[in-house]
Amino acid sequence: MYLSDLIKKPVINPSGEKIGKLKDVIVSSETAYPIIKAIMVNTSGKTVKNIPCNYIGDIGKKIILKIPINDIEEYTILNNDIKLIHNVLDRQVVDIEDKKIRRVNDLKLSAKNGHYHVIGVDIGIHGILKRLSLTRIAKPLGIDSREDLISWKDIDALNSDYSNLKLKVPKQKLKKLHPADIADIVDQLGLNESITILNSLDDEAAADTLEEVSPERQVILLEGMESQRAAELLDEMSPDDAADLLADLPDDKAEELLDLMEPEESEDLRKLLEYPENTAGGVMTTEFAAVEEGLTAQQVLDSLREMAKNVETIYYVYVLSKNGDLVGVVSIREILLSDPDINISDFMQTDVIKVDVMEDQHEVAQKIAKYNLIALPVIEKDKIRGIITVDDAIDIVLPTAWKKRVPRMFGR
């Protein structure tokens, strides 16, 4: 039997008198396959009565009660009870295997040990056709109308709130998805459900996911979640993405989150926010690898092992003078192929292609393309302030709708 078989069925007193129609089905969530505890009936007197299942005699074309409705002690709805029609039918579940949002088109019920149980949700065309009483047309039209069930035990409620039943368990499977796939799911769900998914991930995974979410949605999510959690995610995001997001927030909200962040991260973001949005400084990231001149290739490699813990992108290593001026650049490949004892100053490139912090972002993108660079240093008074990576340059020149289709060069 399906839930759609019960919707609006007439409810009949033992005498044969029609007393109303079924409004909803109440089940207990205490078992893996919930037991139907009661039915809600819209009575002819325009009141709603909750009738316990032990008073229901026969369920066929009609629902016949064992005793008159006026003699029935109503069922009291408990906190862990679920209204199947109100809370579950037409809701969404996340299909982890196919990375899609699915709609609950019907629910399958089964009788066992004297009780009716919910055994699964139908997410296929079968559920829709059944509710519309159109299953007979499926075969002539060549429609595969076989039921497509997700077992009830593989359904979870976000925040244990069955009005937000949207996530297929186990959540550990969700964590194994690529952040871009999780972001696609988050983009399709409501605010509360999206925040719950982000909160189920660790800080790094949640931050990576947030970076992949559309900019407009990022703002909504950050404003909707607890400020401390929002600050933690900003701490984990790459500085350029975090700065872009903060710039889109109301000033008072941005200031609140900056105050809650780690001091070092907050200071970096405040500096980035000082630069106009359409300049090199406005799109650069402050995470890069730099060493002082005078080190050997082996010493540079040893330094990089430590730097890699905090720097997301390491392709070029920038060489600084004693007073911090940018004097050279070398690629990781060149370091690996060099004699470990050779001084980095002996093989670094001194004619560094660079841009000023106030240079227009489109000129920056053109320079990266012209010289076929993976990253470009951003300079202010001979001091390196950050770098702009090739994927940042792509973001500058591509229309917004295409940005998420471009693969990240550095595994963001």
C-alpha positions as CSV (number, residue, x, y, z in Angstrom):
1,M,0.0,0.0,0.0
2,Y,1.1,3.6,-0.7
3,L,0.4,6.8,1.2
4,S,-1.3,8.1,-1.9
5,D,-3.9,5.2,-1.5
6,L,-5.0,6.7,1.7
7,I,-5.1,10.5,0.9
8,K,-8.6,11.8,1.2
9,K,-10.1,8.3,1.7
10,P,-13.6,8.6,3.4
11,V,-13.6,7.6,7.1
12,I,-16.7,5.6,8.1
13,N,-18.4,4.9,11.5
14,P,-19.4,1.3,12.2
15,S,-23.0,2.3,11.3
16,G,-21.9,3.2,7.8
17,E,-22.2,6.9,8.3
18,K,-19.4,9.0,6.6
19,I,-17.8,11.2,9.2
20,G,-15.0,12.8,7.2
21,K,-11.9,12.3,5.1
22,L,-8.3,11.3,6.0
23,K,-6.2,14.4,6.4
24,D,-2.8,12.9,7.4
25,V,-1.1,9.8,8.8
26,I,0.9,10.0,12.1
27,V,3.8,7.7,12.6
28,S,6.4,7.3,15.4
29,S,10.0,7.8,14.4
30,E,11.3,5.6,17.3
31,T,11.9,2.5,15.0
32,A,13.9,2.0,11.9
33,Y,10.7,1.6,9.9
34,P,8.1,4.0,11.6
35,I,4.8,2.5,12.8
36,I,1.6,4.2,12.0
37,K,0.1,5.4,15.3
38,A,-2.9,7.3,14.2
39,I,-4.7,9.0,11.4
40,M,-5.9,12.7,11.3
41,V,-9.5,13.0,10.0
42,N,-11.1,16.2,8.7
43,T,-14.6,15.6,10.1
44,S,-17.8,16.8,8.5
45,G,-18.1,19.2,11.3
46,K,-14.9,20.9,10.1
47,T,-12.8,19.8,13.1
48,V,-9.7,17.6,13.0
49,K,-9.6,14.4,15.1
50,N,-6.6,12.2,15.7
51,I,-7.8,8.6,15.7
52,P,-5.5,5.9,17.2
53,C,-4.8,2.9,14.9
54,N,-6.2,0.4,17.3
55,Y,-9.7,1.9,16.6
56,I,-9.3,1.4,12.8
57,G,-11.0,-1.8,11.6
58,D,-10.6,-2.1,7.8
59,I,-8.6,-0.1,5.3
60,G,-9.9,-0.6,1.7
61,K,-11.8,1.8,-0.5
62,K,-12.9,3.3,2.8
63,I,-11.4,3.5,6.3
64,I,-13.9,1.9,8.7
65,L,-13.7,2.5,12.4
66,K,-14.3,-0.2,15.0
67,I,-16.4,2.1,17.3
68,P,-18.2,5.4,16.7
69,I,-15.8,8.4,16.5
70,N,-17.5,10.2,19.4
71,D,-16.5,7.2,21.7
72,I,-12.8,7.4,20.7
73,E,-10.2,8.9,22.9
74,E,-8.0,11.0,20.7
75,Y,-4.4,10.3,20.1
76,T,-1.9,12.9,21.5
77,I,0.8,13.8,19.1
78,L,4.3,13.4,20.6
79,N,7.5,15.3,19.8
80,N,9.0,12.4,17.9
81,D,5.9,11.8,15.7
82,I,5.9,12.5,12.0
83,K,2.9,13.7,9.9
84,L,3.6,11.9,6.6
85,I,1.7,14.1,4.3
86,H,2.6,17.4,6.0
87,N,6.2,16.7,6.9
88,V,7.5,14.2,4.3
89,L,5.4,14.0,1.1
90,D,6.7,16.3,-1.7
91,R,9.8,17.1,0.5
92,Q,13.3,16.7,-0.9
93,V,16.0,14.2,-0.1
94,V,19.6,14.3,-1.2
95,D,20.7,11.3,-3.2
96,I,24.3,11.0,-2.2
97,E,25.1,8.4,-4.9
98,D,23.9,10.4,-7.8
99,K,24.6,13.8,-6.2
100,K,21.0,15.0,-7.0
101,I,18.1,16.5,-5.2
102,R,15.2,14.1,-5.2
103,R,11.5,14.7,-4.4
104,V,9.4,12.3,-2.3
105,N,6.6,11.5,-4.6
106,D,5.0,8.8,-2.5
107,L,5.6,6.6,0.6
108,K,5.4,2.8,0.6
109,L,3.6,1.2,3.6
110,S,3.6,-2.4,4.7
111,A,1.7,-4.5,7.3
112,K,3.8,-6.5,9.8
113,N,3.1,-7.9,13.2
114,G,-0.3,-6.2,13.4
115,H,1.0,-2.8,12.5
116,Y,1.5,-0.7,9.4
117,H,5.1,0.5,8.8
118,V,6.6,3.0,6.5
119,I,9.3,1.1,4.6
120,G,10.5,3.6,2.0
121,V,10.0,6.7,-0.1
122,D,9.3,6.6,-3.8
123,I,11.4,9.2,-5.7
124,G,10.6,7.9,-9.2
125,I,8.0,8.6,-11.9
126,H,6.0,5.7,-10.5
127,G,5.0,7.8,-7.4
128,I,3.8,10.7,-9.5
129,L,1.8,8.5,-11.9
130,K,0.2,6.7,-9.0
131,R,-0.9,9.9,-7.3
132,L,-2.4,11.1,-10.5
133,S,-4.0,7.7,-11.2
134,L,-2.2,7.5,-14.5
135,T,-0.2,4.3,-14.1
136,R,-2.2,2.7,-16.9
137,I,-0.7,5.1,-19.4
138,A,2.9,4.3,-18.6
139,K,3.3,1.2,-20.7
140,P,1.6,2.5,-23.9
141,L,3.8,5.6,-23.7
142,G,7.0,3.6,-23.0
143,I,7.5,5.1,-19.6
144,D,9.4,3.0,-17.1
145,S,7.0,3.2,-14.1
146,R,8.8,0.9,-11.8
147,E,9.0,2.1,-8.2
148,D,12.3,3.8,-7.3
149,L,12.5,3.5,-3.5
150,I,14.9,4.8,-0.9
151,S,14.6,2.7,2.2
152,W,13.3,4.7,5.2
153,K,16.3,3.7,7.2
154,D,18.4,5.6,4.7
155,I,16.5,8.8,5.4
156,D,17.6,11.3,8.0
157,A,16.1,14.5,9.4
158,L,18.3,17.6,9.5
159,N,18.4,18.8,13.1
160,S,16.0,15.9,14.0
161,D,13.3,18.1,12.6
162,Y,11.0,16.1,10.4
163,S,9.6,19.1,8.7
164,N,13.1,19.4,7.2
165,L,13.6,15.8,6.2
166,K,16.1,16.3,3.4
167,L,19.2,14.3,3.8
168,K,20.0,10.8,2.8
169,V,22.3,9.2,5.4
170,P,24.9,8.4,6.2
171,K,26.4,11.9,6.5
172,Q,29.9,10.4,6.2
173,K,29.1,9.8,2.5
174,L,28.3,13.5,2.1
175,K,31.7,14.4,3.5
176,K,33.4,12.3,0.9
177,L,31.9,14.3,-2.0
178,H,33.9,17.0,-3.7
179,P,33.2,20.5,-2.3
180,A,31.8,21.6,-5.7
181,D,29.3,18.7,-5.5
182,I,28.3,19.6,-2.0
183,A,28.0,23.2,-3.1
184,D,25.5,22.2,-5.8
185,I,23.4,20.5,-3.2
186,V,23.6,23.5,-0.8
187,D,22.6,25.8,-3.6
188,Q,19.4,23.9,-4.1
189,L,18.2,23.6,-0.5
190,G,16.6,26.0,1.9
191,L,18.6,28.2,4.2
192,N,18.3,26.1,7.3
193,E,19.0,22.9,5.6
194,S,22.1,24.4,3.8
195,I,23.5,25.7,7.1
196,T,22.9,22.3,8.7
197,I,24.9,20.6,6.0
198,L,27.7,23.1,6.3
199,N,27.7,22.6,10.1
200,S,27.9,18.8,9.6
201,L,31.3,19.2,7.9
202,D,34.6,20.0,9.5
203,D,35.9,23.6,9.2
204,E,38.1,23.0,6.2
205,A,35.5,21.0,4.2
206,A,32.8,23.6,5.0
207,A,35.0,26.5,3.9
208,D,36.0,24.7,0.7
209,T,32.3,24.1,0.0
210,L,31.4,27.7,0.8
211,E,34.0,28.9,-1.7
212,E,32.2,26.9,-4.4
213,V,28.7,28.3,-3.6
214,S,27.4,31.1,-5.7
215,P,28.4,34.6,-4.4
216,E,24.8,35.7,-3.7
217,R,24.2,32.4,-1.8
218,Q,27.4,32.9,0.2
219,V,26.1,36.1,1.7
220,I,22.8,34.6,2.6
221,L,24.4,31.6,4.3
222,L,26.9,33.7,6.3
223,E,24.2,36.1,7.5
224,G,22.0,33.1,8.4
225,M,24.4,31.1,10.5
226,E,25.8,31.7,13.9
227,S,28.4,34.5,13.8
228,Q,31.1,32.4,15.5
229,R,30.6,29.6,13.0
230,A,30.7,32.1,10.1
231,A,34.0,33.5,11.5
232,E,35.5,30.0,11.7
233,L,34.7,29.4,8.0
234,L,36.2,32.7,7.0
235,D,39.4,31.7,8.9
236,E,39.6,28.6,6.7
237,M,38.8,30.2,3.4
238,S,41.5,31.5,1.1
239,P,42.1,35.2,1.9
240,D,41.0,36.5,-1.5
241,D,37.7,34.6,-1.5
242,A,37.1,35.5,2.2
243,A,37.7,39.2,1.4
244,D,35.4,39.1,-1.6
245,L,32.7,37.6,0.6
246,L,33.2,40.1,3.4
247,A,33.0,43.0,0.9
248,D,29.5,41.8,-0.1
249,L,28.2,41.8,3.5
250,P,26.8,44.8,5.3
251,D,29.5,46.8,7.0
252,D,28.4,46.1,10.5
253,K,28.1,42.3,9.8
254,A,31.5,42.2,8.2
255,E,33.1,44.1,11.2
256,E,31.4,41.7,13.6
257,L,32.9,38.7,11.8
258,L,36.3,40.2,11.5
259,D,36.4,40.8,15.3
260,L,35.5,37.1,15.9
261,M,38.2,35.8,13.5
262,E,41.8,34.8,14.5
263,P,43.7,38.1,14.8
264,E,46.3,37.2,12.1
265,E,43.7,36.1,9.6
266,S,41.5,39.2,10.4
267,E,44.5,41.5,9.9
268,D,45.2,40.0,6.5
269,L,41.6,40.5,5.4
270,R,41.4,44.0,6.7
271,K,44.4,44.9,4.5
272,L,42.9,43.2,1.5
273,L,39.6,45.1,2.0
274,E,41.5,48.4,1.8
275,Y,42.2,47.9,-1.9
276,P,39.5,48.8,-4.5
277,E,37.6,45.7,-5.7
278,N,38.7,46.0,-9.4
279,T,42.4,46.3,-8.7
280,A,45.2,43.7,-8.3
281,G,45.2,44.3,-4.6
282,G,41.4,43.6,-4.5
283,V,41.7,40.2,-6.1
284,M,45.0,38.9,-4.8
285,T,45.6,36.3,-2.0
286,T,48.1,36.9,0.7
287,E,49.0,33.2,0.9
288,F,52.3,32.6,-1.0
289,A,55.7,31.1,-0.5
290,A,58.7,33.4,0.0
291,V,62.2,32.9,1.3
292,E,65.2,35.2,1.9
293,E,68.1,35.2,-0.6
294,G,71.2,33.4,0.6
295,L,69.6,30.1,1.3
296,T,70.6,26.9,-0.5
297,A,68.2,24.8,-2.6
298,Q,68.0,22.3,0.2
299,Q,67.3,25.0,2.8
300,V,64.5,26.3,0.7
301,L,63.0,22.9,0.4
302,D,63.2,22.5,4.2
303,S,61.4,25.9,4.6
304,L,58.7,24.9,2.1
305,R,57.8,21.9,4.1
306,E,56.9,24.2,7.0
307,M,55.3,26.9,4.8
308,A,53.1,24.3,3.0
309,K,51.0,23.9,6.2
310,N,49.6,27.4,5.8
311,V,50.1,28.2,2.1
312,E,47.5,26.7,-0.3
313,T,49.3,27.5,-3.5
314,I,53.0,26.7,-4.0
315,Y,54.2,26.7,-7.5
316,Y,56.6,29.6,-7.5
317,V,58.8,30.6,-4.6
318,Y,59.5,34.3,-4.3
319,V,63.0,35.5,-3.1
320,L,63.3,38.5,-0.9
321,S,66.2,40.7,0.0
322,K,67.3,41.3,3.6
323,N,65.0,44.4,3.7
324,G,62.0,42.4,2.2
325,D,62.2,43.7,-1.4
326,L,61.2,41.2,-4.1
327,V,64.4,40.3,-5.9
328,G,63.7,37.0,-7.6
329,V,61.5,34.1,-8.4
330,V,62.1,30.4,-8.9
331,S,59.7,27.5,-9.6
332,I,59.4,24.4,-7.5
333,R,60.7,22.3,-10.4
334,E,63.9,24.3,-10.7
335,I,64.5,23.9,-6.9
336,L,64.0,20.1,-7.1
337,L,66.4,19.8,-10.1
338,S,69.1,22.0,-8.6
339,D,72.1,20.8,-6.6
340,P,71.0,20.9,-2.9
341,D,74.1,23.0,-2.0
342,I,73.7,25.7,-4.6
343,N,72.5,29.1,-3.5
344,I,69.1,30.0,-4.7
345,S,70.4,33.4,-5.8
346,D,72.5,31.6,-8.4
347,F,69.6,30.2,-10.3
348,M,66.6,32.4,-9.5
349,Q,65.1,34.6,-12.2
350,T,65.8,38.2,-11.3
351,D,63.6,39.8,-14.1
352,V,60.4,39.2,-12.2
353,I,57.1,39.9,-14.0
354,K,54.9,41.6,-11.5
355,V,52.0,44.1,-11.1
356,D,51.3,47.0,-8.8
357,V,48.6,46.6,-6.2
358,M,46.5,49.4,-7.8
359,E,46.8,47.9,-11.4
360,D,43.4,47.2,-13.0
361,Q,42.4,43.6,-12.6
362,H,41.7,43.1,-16.4
363,E,45.3,44.2,-17.2
364,V,46.5,41.7,-14.6
365,A,44.5,38.9,-16.3
366,Q,46.0,39.9,-19.7
367,K,49.5,39.8,-18.3
368,I,49.0,36.3,-16.8
369,A,47.8,35.1,-20.2
370,K,50.5,36.9,-22.1
371,Y,53.4,35.3,-20.1
372,N,51.6,32.0,-19.6
373,L,52.0,32.3,-15.8
374,I,50.5,30.1,-13.0
375,A,50.7,33.0,-10.6
376,L,51.7,36.7,-10.6
377,P,53.2,38.6,-7.7
378,V,51.5,41.9,-6.6
379,I,53.9,44.6,-5.4
380,E,53.6,47.7,-3.3
381,K,56.8,49.8,-3.1
382,D,58.9,46.8,-4.0
383,K,57.4,44.7,-1.3
384,I,55.3,41.7,-2.3
385,R,51.8,41.9,-0.8
386,G,50.2,38.9,-2.4
387,I,49.8,36.9,-5.6
388,I,47.1,36.4,-8.2
389,T,46.7,32.9,-9.5
390,V,45.6,31.8,-13.0
391,D,42.2,30.7,-11.7
392,D,41.7,34.1,-10.2
393,A,42.5,35.6,-13.6
394,I,39.9,33.3,-15.2
395,D,37.4,34.5,-12.7
396,I,38.1,38.1,-13.7
397,V,37.5,37.5,-17.5
398,L,34.7,34.9,-17.4
399,P,31.0,35.7,-17.0
400,T,29.8,34.8,-13.5
401,A,27.6,31.9,-14.8
402,W,30.7,30.2,-16.2
403,K,33.0,30.6,-13.2
404,K,32.0,27.4,-11.4
405,R,32.5,25.3,-14.5
406,V,36.2,26.0,-14.7
407,P,38.3,23.5,-12.7
408,R,40.4,25.0,-9.9
409,M,44.1,24.8,-10.7
410,F,45.2,24.2,-7.1
411,G,42.5,21.8,-5.8
412,R,40.4,24.4,-4.0
